[in-house]
């Protein structure tokens, strides 16, 4: 994702979301494996993560055991301000 696209998403309320997905290994169902997913998403619904988990359930082996999600807003209103560069602002 280009830097300007990431910034535009953040301006629209997206935040950096990280999910730890624990799943049962296909060949050894008694063992759990961890997968870390990270993308820009909107809390609290997390539609991008939901789409990924739907894809996982349909296309990948290894049933999901649990998902732990954390989200961090990278830009807040107090951190965004106009800056004058050579008198343009």
OpenMM code with the backbone's topology and positions (N, CA, C; nanometers):
from openmm import Vec3, app, unit

residues = "UNK UNK UNK UNK UNK UNK UNK UNK UNK UNK UNK UNK UNK UNK UNK UNK UNK UNK UNK UNK UNK UNK UNK UNK UNK UNK UNK UNK UNK UNK UNK UNK UNK UNK UNK UNK UNK UNK UNK UNK UNK UNK UNK UNK UNK UNK UNK UNK UNK UNK UNK UNK UNK UNK UNK UNK UNK UNK UNK UNK UNK UNK UNK UNK UNK UNK UNK UNK UNK UNK UNK UNK UNK UNK UNK UNK UNK UNK UNK UNK UNK UNK UNK UNK UNK UNK UNK UNK UNK".split()
positions = [
    Vec3(0.0858, -0.1172, 0.0000),
    Vec3(0.0000, 0.0000, 0.0000),
    Vec3(0.0906, 0.1236, 0.0000),
    Vec3(0.0604, 0.2163, -0.0872),
    Vec3(0.1381, 0.3391, -0.0954),
    Vec3(0.1157, 0.4234, 0.0293),
    Vec3(0.2148, 0.5045, 0.0612),
    Vec3(0.2094, 0.5882, 0.1811),
    Vec3(0.0883, 0.6815, 0.1795),
    Vec3(0.0593, 0.7413, 0.0650),
    Vec3(-0.0547, 0.8334, 0.0589),
    Vec3(-0.1874, 0.7610, 0.0754),
    Vec3(-0.1981, 0.6365, 0.0294),
    Vec3(-0.3203, 0.5592, 0.0499),
    Vec3(-0.3391, 0.5283, 0.1981),
    Vec3(-0.2311, 0.4913, 0.2664),
    Vec3(-0.2380, 0.4613, 0.4095),
    Vec3(-0.2815, 0.5853, 0.4867),
    Vec3(-0.2275, 0.7012, 0.4515),
    Vec3(-0.2647, 0.8251, 0.5184),
    Vec3(-0.4118, 0.8572, 0.4952),
    Vec3(-0.4601, 0.8391, 0.3718),
    Vec3(-0.6006, 0.8668, 0.3417),
    Vec3(-0.6933, 0.7727, 0.4200),
    Vec3(-0.6535, 0.6475, 0.4335),
    Vec3(-0.7345, 0.5543, 0.5122),
    Vec3(-0.7400, 0.5992, 0.6579),
    Vec3(-0.6275, 0.6411, 0.7117),
    Vec3(-0.6237, 0.6865, 0.8506),
    Vec3(-0.7102, 0.8097, 0.8697),
    Vec3(-0.7144, 0.8967, 0.7710),
    Vec3(-0.7982, 1.0168, 0.7791),
    Vec3(-0.9469, 0.9795, 0.7783),
    Vec3(-0.9807, 0.8639, 0.7183),
    Vec3(-1.1197, 0.8177, 0.7135),
    Vec3(-1.1561, 0.7306, 0.8340),
    Vec3(-1.0676, 0.7220, 0.9343),
    Vec3(-1.1005, 0.6491, 1.0562),
    Vec3(-1.0431, 0.5097, 1.0668),
    Vec3(-0.9691, 0.4668, 0.9655),
    Vec3(-0.9054, 0.3357, 0.9747),
    Vec3(-0.7931, 0.3418, 1.0773),
    Vec3(-0.7653, 0.2294, 1.1386),
    Vec3(-0.6548, 0.2195, 1.2333),
    Vec3(-0.5758, 0.0938, 1.2019),
    Vec3(-0.4538, 0.0881, 1.2514),
    Vec3(-0.3725, -0.0310, 1.2321),
    Vec3(-0.4259, -0.1400, 1.3239),
    Vec3(-0.4747, -0.2481, 1.2650),
    Vec3(-0.5309, -0.3589, 1.3416),
    Vec3(-0.4363, -0.4782, 1.3319),
    Vec3(-0.4167, -0.5433, 1.4434),
    Vec3(-0.3338, -0.6630, 1.4504),
    Vec3(-0.4170, -0.7735, 1.5130),
    Vec3(-0.4155, -0.8903, 1.4508),
    Vec3(-0.4892, -1.0044, 1.5041),
    Vec3(-0.3951, -1.1228, 1.5174),
    Vec3(-0.4011, -1.1881, 1.6324),
    Vec3(-0.3301, -1.3149, 1.6502),
    Vec3(-0.4348, -1.4245, 1.6338),
    Vec3(-0.4151, -1.5063, 1.5337),
    Vec3(-0.5094, -1.6129, 1.5023),
    Vec3(-0.4467, -1.7459, 1.5449),
    Vec3(-0.5114, -1.8144, 1.6379),
    Vec3(-0.4679, -1.9482, 1.6759),
    Vec3(-0.5549, -2.0477, 1.5999),
    Vec3(-0.4897, -2.1432, 1.5352),
    Vec3(-0.5649, -2.2412, 1.4575),
    Vec3(-0.5076, -2.3807, 1.4791),
    Vec3(-0.5924, -2.4802, 1.4551),
    Vec3(-0.5511, -2.6197, 1.4679),
    Vec3(-0.4731, -2.6588, 1.3432),
    Vec3(-0.3556, -2.7189, 1.3617),
    Vec3(-0.2771, -2.7630, 1.2474),
    Vec3(-0.3521, -2.8754, 1.1753),
    Vec3(-0.3602, -2.8684, 1.0422),
    Vec3(-0.4377, -2.9679, 0.9667),
    Vec3(-0.3918, -3.1124, 0.9904),
    Vec3(-0.2617, -3.1372, 0.9930),
    Vec3(-0.2103, -3.2734, 1.0087),
    Vec3(-0.2056, -3.3190, 1.1539),
    Vec3(-0.2108, -3.2237, 1.2469),
    Vec3(-0.2032, -3.2541, 1.3903),
    Vec3(-0.3059, -3.1677, 1.4632),
    Vec3(-0.4343, -3.2038, 1.4579),
    Vec3(-0.5411, -3.1186, 1.5123),
    Vec3(-0.5281, -3.0882, 1.6615),
    Vec3(-0.4497, -3.1664, 1.7330),
    Vec3(-0.4307, -3.1404, 1.8763),
    Vec3(-0.3314, -3.0282, 1.9036),
    Vec3(-0.2613, -2.9834, 1.8000),
    Vec3(-0.1625, -2.8757, 1.8151),
    Vec3(-0.2172, -2.7451, 1.7587),
    Vec3(-0.1843, -2.6356, 1.8266),
    Vec3(-0.2243, -2.5030, 1.7798),
    Vec3(-0.1047, -2.4314, 1.7191),
    Vec3(-0.1290, -2.3591, 1.6120),
    Vec3(-0.0284, -2.2761, 1.5467),
    Vec3(-0.0773, -2.1322, 1.5533),
    Vec3(0.0149, -2.0372, 1.5557),
    Vec3(-0.0201, -1.8958, 1.5627),
    Vec3(0.0108, -1.8275, 1.4297),
    Vec3(-0.0797, -1.7392, 1.3873),
    Vec3(-0.0617, -1.6586, 1.2669),
    Vec3(-0.0936, -1.5146, 1.3038),
    Vec3(-0.0065, -1.4211, 1.2676),
    Vec3(-0.0293, -1.2800, 1.2977),
    Vec3(-0.0689, -1.2083, 1.1683),
    Vec3(-0.1855, -1.1435, 1.1705),
    Vec3(-0.2402, -1.0689, 1.0579),
    Vec3(-0.2383, -0.9213, 1.0948),
    Vec3(-0.2039, -0.8349, 0.9981),
    Vec3(-0.2026, -0.6909, 1.0253),
    Vec3(-0.2446, -0.6159, 0.8991),
    Vec3(-0.3359, -0.5183, 0.9184),
    Vec3(-0.3839, -0.4368, 0.8069),
    Vec3(-0.4562, -0.3156, 0.8661),
    Vec3(-0.4916, -0.2202, 0.7810),
    Vec3(-0.5728, -0.1074, 0.8257),
    Vec3(-0.7183, -0.1508, 0.8247),
    Vec3(-0.7908, -0.1191, 0.9333),
    Vec3(-0.9287, -0.1628, 0.9476),
    Vec3(-1.0041, -0.0634, 1.0350),
    Vec3(-1.1355, -0.0781, 1.0419),
    Vec3(-1.2196, 0.0135, 1.1194),
    Vec3(-1.2758, -0.0601, 1.2408),
    Vec3(-1.2465, -0.0084, 1.3601),
    Vec3(-1.2994, -0.0657, 1.4843),
    Vec3(-1.4379, -0.0075, 1.5084),
    Vec3(-1.5260, -0.0759, 1.5762),
    Vec3(-1.5101, -0.2070, 1.6385),
    Vec3(-1.5545, -0.3226, 1.5497),
    Vec3(-1.6068, -0.2949, 1.4300),
    Vec3(-1.6583, -0.4029, 1.3444),
    Vec3(-1.5464, -0.4822, 1.2759),
    Vec3(-1.4351, -0.4164, 1.2439),
    Vec3(-1.3212, -0.4786, 1.1743),
    Vec3(-1.3660, -0.5548, 1.0491),
    Vec3(-1.4242, -0.4847, 0.9503),
    Vec3(-1.4734, -0.5534, 0.8300),
    Vec3(-1.3631, -0.6185, 0.7462),
    Vec3(-1.2444, -0.5598, 0.7415),
    Vec3(-1.1344, -0.6177, 0.6631),
    Vec3(-1.0912, -0.7499, 0.7262),
    Vec3(-1.0780, -0.7518, 0.8582),
    Vec3(-1.0436, -0.8751, 0.9291),
    Vec3(-1.1541, -0.9788, 0.9126),
    Vec3(-1.2788, -0.9369, 0.9215),
    Vec3(-1.3909, -1.0300, 0.9037),
    Vec3(-1.3874, -1.0958, 0.7663),
    Vec3(-1.3576, -1.0165, 0.6634),
    Vec3(-1.3455, -1.0724, 0.5281),
    Vec3(-1.2322, -1.1747, 0.5210),
    Vec3(-1.1195, -1.1432, 0.5852),
    Vec3(-1.0064, -1.2362, 0.5856),
    Vec3(-1.0425, -1.3658, 0.6574),
    Vec3(-1.1113, -1.3561, 0.7705),
    Vec3(-1.1493, -1.4760, 0.8449),
    Vec3(-1.2511, -1.5598, 0.7666),
    Vec3(-1.3395, -1.4942, 0.6919),
    Vec3(-1.4336, -1.5657, 0.6052),
    Vec3(-1.3569, -1.6405, 0.4962),
    Vec3(-1.2594, -1.5727, 0.4339),
    Vec3(-1.1739, -1.6373, 0.3341),
    Vec3(-1.1031, -1.7580, 0.3949),
    Vec3(-1.0469, -1.7410, 0.5148),
    Vec3(-0.9762, -1.8493, 0.5828),
    Vec3(-1.0681, -1.9705, 0.5985),
    Vec3(-1.1868, -1.9483, 0.6491),
    Vec3(-1.2806, -2.0574, 0.6725),
    Vec3(-1.3200, -2.1328, 0.5467),
    Vec3(-1.3251, -2.0617, 0.4329),
    Vec3(-1.3663, -2.1244, 0.3066),
    Vec3(-1.2502, -2.1887, 0.2312),
    Vec3(-1.1323, -2.1264, 0.2371),
    Vec3(-1.0230, -2.1652, 0.1474),
    Vec3(-0.9030, -2.2343, 0.2134),
    Vec3(-0.8842, -2.2170, 0.3429),
    Vec3(-0.7637, -2.2700, 0.4072),
    Vec3(-0.7964, -2.3850, 0.5008),
    Vec3(-0.7030, -2.4782, 0.5089),
    Vec3(-0.7168, -2.5861, 0.6059),
    Vec3(-0.6714, -2.5338, 0.7408),
    Vec3(-0.7141, -2.5993, 0.8453),
    Vec3(-0.6757, -2.5572, 0.9787),
    Vec3(-0.7835, -2.4721, 1.0418),
    Vec3(-0.8794, -2.5356, 1.1099),
    Vec3(-0.9877, -2.4600, 1.1726),
    Vec3(-0.9358, -2.3602, 1.2771),
    Vec3(-0.9972, -2.2454, 1.2795),
    Vec3(-0.9567, -2.1402, 1.3732),
    Vec3(-1.0030, -2.1776, 1.5138),
    Vec3(-0.9117, -2.1632, 1.6072),
    Vec3(-0.9410, -2.1879, 1.7490),
    Vec3(-0.9871, -2.0587, 1.8156),
    Vec3(-0.9092, -1.9511, 1.7972),
    Vec3(-0.9430, -1.8229, 1.8590),
    Vec3(-0.8729, -1.7094, 1.7844),
    Vec3(-0.9258, -1.5883, 1.8041),
    Vec3(-0.8685, -1.4680, 1.7428),
    Vec3(-0.8614, -1.3601, 1.8492),
    Vec3(-0.7447, -1.2999, 1.8634),
    Vec3(-0.7258, -1.1885, 1.9568),
    Vec3(-0.6892, -1.0654, 1.8740),
    Vec3(-0.7623, -0.9556, 1.8946),
    Vec3(-0.7480, -0.8362, 1.8107),
    Vec3(-0.7040, -0.7164, 1.8945),
    Vec3(-0.6136, -0.6375, 1.8372),
    Vec3(-0.5722, -0.5103, 1.8976),
    Vec3(-0.5727, -0.4058, 1.7862),
    Vec3(-0.6132, -0.2840, 1.8198),
    Vec3(-0.6152, -0.1767, 1.7214),
    Vec3(-0.5543, -0.0512, 1.7796),
    Vec3(-0.4831, 0.0226, 1.6975),
    Vec3(-0.4186, 0.1456, 1.7422),
    Vec3(-0.4417, 0.2529, 1.6383),
    Vec3(-0.5032, 0.3627, 1.6832),
    Vec3(-0.5207, 0.4785, 1.5963),
    Vec3(-0.3838, 0.5443, 1.5799),
    Vec3(-0.3395, 0.5629, 1.4570),
    Vec3(-0.2070, 0.6190, 1.4321),
    Vec3(-0.2088, 0.7709, 1.4237),
    Vec3(-0.3214, 0.8264, 1.3817),
    Vec3(-0.3359, 0.9719, 1.3736),
    Vec3(-0.4581, 1.0105, 1.4543),
    Vec3(-0.4414, 1.1061, 1.5435),
    Vec3(-0.5569, 1.1572, 1.6170),
    Vec3(-0.5727, 1.3053, 1.5852),
    Vec3(-0.6858, 1.3610, 1.6214),
    Vec3(-0.7154, 1.5007, 1.5887),
    Vec3(-0.6103, 1.5958, 1.6454),
    Vec3(-0.5592, 1.5679, 1.7632),
    Vec3(-0.4608, 1.6562, 1.8256),
    Vec3(-0.3260, 1.6530, 1.7524),
    Vec3(-0.3008, 1.5477, 1.6742),
    Vec3(-0.1731, 1.5343, 1.6066),
    Vec3(-0.1759, 1.5870, 1.4629),
    Vec3(-0.2930, 1.6207, 1.4142),
    Vec3(-0.3069, 1.6655, 1.2768),
    Vec3(-0.3260, 1.8173, 1.2755),
    Vec3(-0.2375, 1.8875, 1.2076),
    Vec3(-0.2500, 2.0332, 1.1986),
    Vec3(-0.1826, 2.0815, 1.0698),
    Vec3(-0.2261, 2.1965, 1.0222),
    Vec3(-0.1661, 2.2542, 0.9018),
    Vec3(-0.0312, 2.3152, 0.9379),
    Vec3(0.0624, 2.2981, 0.8480),
    Vec3(0.1961, 2.3518, 0.8695),
    Vec3(0.2277, 2.4439, 0.7522),
    Vec3(0.2760, 2.5613, 0.7804),
    Vec3(0.3105, 2.6568, 0.6769),
    Vec3(0.4498, 2.6236, 0.6203),
    Vec3(0.4520, 2.6015, 0.4892),
    Vec3(0.5783, 2.5758, 0.4221),
    Vec3(0.5958, 2.6837, 0.3176),
    Vec3(0.6910, 2.7693, 0.3392),
    Vec3(0.7201, 2.8801, 0.2472),
    Vec3(0.5980, 2.9681, 0.2253),
    Vec3(0.5172, 2.9858, 0.3308),
    Vec3(0.4031, 3.0749, 0.3238),
    Vec3(0.2868, 3.0250, 0.2416),
    Vec3(0.2794, 2.8919, 0.2160),
    Vec3(0.1711, 2.8378, 0.1346),
    Vec3(0.0442, 2.8130, 0.2126),
    Vec3(0.0522, 2.7988, 0.3443),
    Vec3(-0.0680, 2.7729, 0.4240),
    Vec3(-0.1039, 2.8955, 0.5030),
] * unit.nanometer
topology = app.Topology()
chain = topology.addChain("A")
for resn in residues:
    res = topology.addResidue(resn, chain)
    for name in ("N", "CA", "C"):
        topology.addAtom(name, app.Element.getBySymbol(name[0]), res)
